[in-house]
């Protein structure tokens, strides 16, 4: 019954206007893909685009990006989904083995997958802000290394799509601010326009945190990707969203609508991937976007999110350092 409801939710999202569905072989070890495949069997293939992320599951091989493993992941995903090709194949990480041992192998394999029609486009994960050649003194060594690594692999692999996690809980792209402050940074969207590639944004709801549905005492089952969410973080987010509840409503879908509106405004010309778990959630996400927000609303929302980011970036108190991580279990559907 739960599987039937999941397929109904996917069909509802497609009926409301969703055209891109993101999945991975790691979500439920193929179960998510098979559910999506049941939906795809009921809609014209040309009406939807399928993005599949690979790299998190390497099986018994030494690398997820060896030729044999890459071919296997794509073939299994095509079988699970019941389709003949993937619109986008996205590499989830940048680990190509010691001294990039498998980079050349991966590059040749990805090109072969393109040539034989199994994959239409290659995607890469990217940081939301990129440190340019001047290497701003205010940026961290980790940020500089991440940006340098991304730039190198972008040149080596030549992706047609780049994706990044952007939501109000973390750094937001703003090229104008970076340029004005002389920070030597470029946001991912201006980078994409400069190179003629498409962009996708995932986790716009901060893994559900921005919907306010997780209270400070939320309990989860083992196995979820949100294993790093701690009780102190839940407390800060719950408290920080209070002004939005008071202005826009306490229902989680009201807060989801606000977060999606804000993300769409800050991420122009980008595909935004929002997870759904029910037909009602799909309806609420899409129909909530029909209600416009004023400039005053956006200013208010931005100020609340900025305050919340500040709280989350403050050093943890000693008690928080020993707080156990919380877990949950849920297949990601879109």
C-alpha positions as CSV (number, residue, x, y, z in Angstrom):
1,X,0.0,0.0,0.0
2,X,2.8,2.4,0.8
3,X,4.4,1.7,-2.6
4,X,1.1,2.4,-4.3
5,X,0.8,5.8,-2.5
6,X,4.4,6.7,-3.5
7,X,3.6,6.0,-7.2
8,X,0.4,8.0,-6.9
9,X,2.5,10.9,-5.5
10,X,4.8,10.7,-8.4
11,X,2.0,10.7,-10.9
12,X,0.4,13.6,-9.1
13,X,3.7,15.6,-9.3
14,X,3.9,14.9,-13.0
15,X,0.3,15.9,-13.5
16,X,1.0,19.2,-11.7
17,X,3.9,20.0,-14.0
18,X,7.0,18.2,-12.7
19,X,9.2,17.4,-15.7
20,X,12.5,16.3,-14.0
21,X,12.7,13.3,-11.6
22,X,15.9,12.7,-9.8
23,X,16.9,9.2,-8.5
24,X,19.8,7.0,-7.6
25,X,20.7,3.3,-7.3
26,X,21.5,3.9,-3.7
27,X,18.0,5.1,-2.7
28,X,16.5,2.0,-1.1
29,X,19.1,-0.1,-3.0
30,X,17.0,0.3,-6.2
31,X,13.6,0.4,-4.7
32,X,13.1,4.1,-5.3
33,X,14.1,3.6,-9.0
34,X,11.6,0.7,-9.4
35,X,8.8,2.8,-7.9
36,X,9.7,5.6,-10.3
37,X,9.7,3.1,-13.1
38,X,6.1,2.2,-12.3
39,X,5.2,5.9,-12.7
40,X,7.2,6.2,-16.0
41,X,5.3,3.2,-17.4
42,X,2.1,5.3,-17.2
43,X,3.3,8.6,-18.8
44,X,4.9,9.4,-22.2
45,X,8.6,9.2,-21.9
46,X,9.2,12.4,-23.8
47,X,7.2,14.3,-21.2
48,X,9.7,13.7,-18.4
49,X,13.5,13.9,-17.9
50,X,15.3,11.4,-15.7
51,X,18.4,12.4,-13.7
52,X,20.3,9.6,-12.0
53,X,23.1,10.0,-9.5
54,X,25.8,7.4,-9.4
55,X,29.0,6.9,-7.4
56,X,27.8,6.3,-3.8
57,X,27.6,2.5,-4.4
58,X,30.7,0.7,-5.8
59,X,29.7,-2.9,-5.1
60,X,32.7,-5.1,-4.7
61,X,34.9,-3.1,-7.0
62,X,37.8,-0.8,-6.0
63,X,36.1,2.3,-7.3
64,X,32.6,3.4,-8.2
65,X,34.1,5.1,-11.3
66,X,35.8,2.1,-12.9
67,X,34.5,1.3,-16.3
68,X,32.9,-2.0,-15.2
69,X,31.2,-0.4,-12.2
70,X,29.9,2.6,-14.2
71,X,28.5,0.4,-16.9
72,X,26.9,-1.8,-14.3
73,X,25.3,1.1,-12.4
74,X,23.8,2.5,-15.6
75,X,22.6,-0.8,-16.9
76,X,21.0,-1.7,-13.5
77,X,19.4,1.8,-13.3
78,X,17.9,1.5,-16.8
79,X,16.5,-1.9,-15.9
80,X,15.0,-0.6,-12.6
81,X,13.5,2.4,-14.3
82,X,12.3,0.5,-17.3
83,X,13.7,3.0,-19.7
84,X,16.2,3.0,-22.6
85,X,18.2,6.0,-21.6
86,X,18.9,8.5,-18.8
87,X,18.7,12.2,-19.6
88,X,21.4,13.1,-17.0
89,X,23.9,10.9,-15.3
90,X,25.4,12.8,-12.3
91,X,28.6,11.9,-10.5
92,X,28.0,12.2,-6.8
93,X,31.6,12.7,-5.6
94,X,35.1,13.5,-6.9
95,X,37.0,10.5,-5.6
96,X,38.6,8.8,-8.6
97,X,41.0,6.8,-6.6
98,X,44.6,7.4,-5.6
99,X,46.2,10.0,-7.9
100,X,43.0,10.0,-9.9
101,X,43.7,6.4,-11.1
102,X,40.2,5.9,-12.5
103,X,39.7,9.4,-14.0
104,X,40.7,8.6,-17.5
105,X,38.8,5.3,-17.3
106,X,35.7,7.2,-16.2
107,X,36.0,9.9,-18.8
108,X,36.2,7.3,-21.6
109,X,33.3,5.3,-20.2
110,X,31.1,8.4,-19.8
111,X,31.8,9.3,-23.4
112,X,31.0,5.7,-24.5
113,X,27.7,5.9,-22.6
114,X,26.9,9.1,-24.4
115,X,27.9,7.7,-27.8
116,X,25.8,4.5,-27.5
117,X,22.7,6.5,-26.3
118,X,22.4,5.1,-22.8
119,X,23.0,8.6,-21.4
120,X,22.1,12.0,-22.9
121,X,24.1,14.3,-20.7
122,X,26.7,14.1,-17.9
123,X,26.3,16.0,-14.6
124,X,28.7,16.9,-11.8
125,X,28.1,18.1,-8.2
126,X,29.5,21.6,-7.5
127,X,29.9,24.0,-4.6
128,X,27.4,26.8,-4.5
129,X,30.2,29.5,-4.6
130,X,33.5,29.2,-6.4
131,X,36.7,30.8,-5.4
132,X,38.3,32.3,-8.5
133,X,42.0,32.5,-9.5
134,X,42.7,35.4,-7.2
135,X,41.9,33.0,-4.3
136,X,40.3,35.4,-1.8
137,X,42.2,35.6,1.5
138,X,38.9,35.4,3.4
139,X,38.0,31.9,2.0
140,X,39.0,28.8,3.8
141,X,41.6,26.3,2.6
142,X,38.9,23.7,2.2
143,X,36.8,26.1,0.0
144,X,39.8,26.8,-2.1
145,X,40.7,23.2,-2.5
146,X,37.1,22.3,-3.3
147,X,36.8,25.0,-6.0
148,X,40.1,24.1,-7.5
149,X,39.2,20.4,-7.6
150,X,35.8,21.2,-9.2
151,X,37.4,23.4,-11.9
152,X,39.9,20.7,-12.8
153,X,37.3,18.0,-13.1
154,X,34.9,20.2,-15.0
155,X,37.6,20.7,-17.6
156,X,38.5,17.0,-17.7
157,X,34.9,15.6,-17.9
158,X,33.1,18.4,-19.8
159,X,29.7,18.0,-18.1
160,X,26.5,19.5,-19.6
161,X,24.8,19.8,-16.2
162,X,26.1,20.9,-12.8
163,X,24.1,20.5,-9.6
164,X,24.5,21.9,-6.1
165,X,22.8,21.8,-2.7
166,X,21.4,25.3,-2.0
167,X,19.0,26.3,0.8
168,X,18.7,29.1,3.3
169,X,20.5,27.1,6.0
170,X,23.8,27.3,4.1
171,X,25.7,29.9,2.0
172,X,23.5,31.3,-0.7
173,X,24.7,32.3,-4.2
174,X,25.1,36.0,-4.8
175,X,27.7,37.0,-7.3
176,X,26.8,40.7,-7.0
177,X,27.7,40.7,-3.2
178,X,30.9,38.8,-3.8
179,X,32.0,41.1,-6.5
180,X,31.1,44.2,-4.5
181,X,33.1,43.0,-1.6
182,X,36.1,42.0,-3.7
183,X,35.9,38.4,-2.4
184,X,37.2,36.8,-5.5
185,X,34.2,34.5,-5.8
186,X,31.8,33.5,-8.5
187,X,28.4,31.9,-7.9
188,X,27.5,28.7,-9.6
189,X,24.9,30.2,-11.8
190,X,27.1,32.8,-13.4
191,X,29.7,30.1,-13.8
192,X,27.1,27.9,-15.6
193,X,26.0,30.7,-17.9
194,X,29.6,31.5,-18.8
195,X,30.2,27.8,-19.8
196,X,26.8,27.2,-21.4
197,X,25.7,24.4,-19.0
198,X,22.4,23.8,-17.2
199,X,22.0,23.8,-13.4
200,X,20.0,21.8,-10.9
201,X,19.5,22.6,-7.3
202,X,18.8,19.9,-4.7
203,X,17.8,19.8,-1.0
204,X,16.0,23.2,-1.3
205,X,14.1,22.4,1.9
206,X,17.3,21.5,3.9
207,X,16.3,17.8,4.2
208,X,12.9,18.8,5.5
209,X,14.3,21.1,8.3
210,X,12.9,24.2,6.7
211,X,9.3,22.9,6.8
212,X,9.4,23.0,10.6
213,X,8.0,19.5,10.9
214,X,10.8,18.3,13.1
215,X,10.5,19.6,16.6
216,X,13.3,19.7,19.1
217,X,12.3,16.2,20.4
218,X,12.0,14.5,17.0
219,X,12.9,10.8,17.0
220,X,14.0,9.0,13.9
221,X,14.7,5.4,12.8
222,X,18.3,4.3,11.9
223,X,19.6,4.6,8.3
224,X,18.7,8.0,7.0
225,X,21.1,10.4,5.2
226,X,20.2,13.0,7.9
227,X,22.3,11.1,10.4
228,X,24.4,14.3,11.1
229,X,21.4,16.3,12.3
230,X,21.8,16.8,16.0
231,X,19.3,17.6,18.7
232,X,20.8,21.1,19.3
233,X,20.5,21.9,15.5
234,X,16.8,20.8,15.6
235,X,16.3,23.1,18.5
236,X,17.9,26.1,16.8
237,X,16.0,25.5,13.5
238,X,12.7,25.1,15.3
239,X,13.2,28.3,17.3
240,X,14.6,30.2,14.3
241,X,11.5,29.5,12.1
242,X,9.1,31.0,14.7
243,X,8.8,34.5,12.9
244,X,7.9,32.7,9.7
245,X,5.2,30.7,11.4
246,X,3.8,33.8,13.0
247,X,3.6,35.6,9.6
248,X,2.7,32.8,7.1
249,X,1.2,30.0,9.1
250,X,2.3,27.0,11.2
251,X,1.5,24.2,8.7
252,X,4.7,22.6,7.4
253,X,3.4,23.1,3.8
254,X,3.2,26.8,4.5
255,X,6.9,26.9,5.5
256,X,7.8,24.6,2.5
257,X,6.1,27.1,0.2
258,X,8.2,29.9,1.6
259,X,11.4,28.0,1.3
260,X,10.7,27.0,-2.3
261,X,9.7,30.5,-3.3
262,X,12.9,31.8,-1.8
263,X,15.1,29.2,-3.5
264,X,13.5,29.8,-6.9
265,X,14.1,33.5,-6.5
266,X,17.7,33.1,-5.5
267,X,18.4,30.4,-8.2
268,X,17.3,31.8,-11.5
269,X,17.0,29.6,-14.6
270,X,17.7,26.5,-12.5
271,X,15.8,23.2,-12.1
272,X,14.9,22.9,-8.4
273,X,14.5,19.3,-7.1
274,X,12.2,19.0,-4.1
275,X,11.5,15.6,-2.5
276,X,7.9,14.4,-2.0
277,X,6.5,11.6,0.0
278,X,2.7,11.9,-0.6
279,X,0.2,13.1,-3.1
280,X,-0.9,15.9,-0.8
281,X,2.7,17.1,-0.5
282,X,3.1,17.2,-4.2
283,X,-0.2,19.2,-4.6
284,X,0.8,21.6,-1.8
285,X,4.3,22.2,-3.2
286,X,3.1,23.1,-6.7
287,X,-0.1,24.9,-5.9
288,X,1.6,26.9,-3.1
289,X,3.8,28.5,-5.8
290,X,0.7,30.1,-7.3
291,X,0.5,32.5,-4.4
292,X,2.9,35.3,-5.0
293,X,5.1,36.9,-2.3
294,X,5.8,40.6,-2.2
295,X,9.2,42.3,-2.1
296,X,8.5,43.1,1.6
297,X,7.8,39.4,2.2
298,X,11.1,38.4,0.6
299,X,13.0,41.0,2.7
300,X,11.3,39.6,5.8
301,X,12.0,36.0,4.9
302,X,15.6,36.8,4.0
303,X,16.2,38.4,7.4
304,X,14.8,35.5,9.2
305,X,16.9,33.0,7.3
306,X,20.0,35.1,7.8
307,X,19.4,35.1,11.5
308,X,18.9,31.4,11.5
309,X,22.2,30.8,9.6
310,X,24.0,33.0,12.1
311,X,22.7,30.8,14.9
312,X,23.7,27.6,13.2
313,X,27.2,28.9,12.5
314,X,27.8,29.8,16.1
315,X,30.2,27.4,18.0
316,X,28.4,24.6,19.8
317,X,28.2,24.7,23.5
318,X,30.0,21.8,25.3
319,X,26.8,19.9,25.9
320,X,25.9,20.0,22.2
321,X,29.3,18.4,21.3
322,X,28.3,15.2,23.0
323,X,24.7,15.1,21.7
324,X,23.9,12.0,19.7
325,X,23.2,12.2,16.0
326,X,19.6,11.5,15.0
327,X,18.6,9.2,12.2
328,X,15.6,8.3,10.1
329,X,14.8,6.0,7.2
330,X,13.2,7.2,4.0
331,X,13.6,6.6,0.3
332,X,14.2,9.8,-1.8
333,X,11.7,9.9,-4.6
334,X,12.3,13.1,-6.7
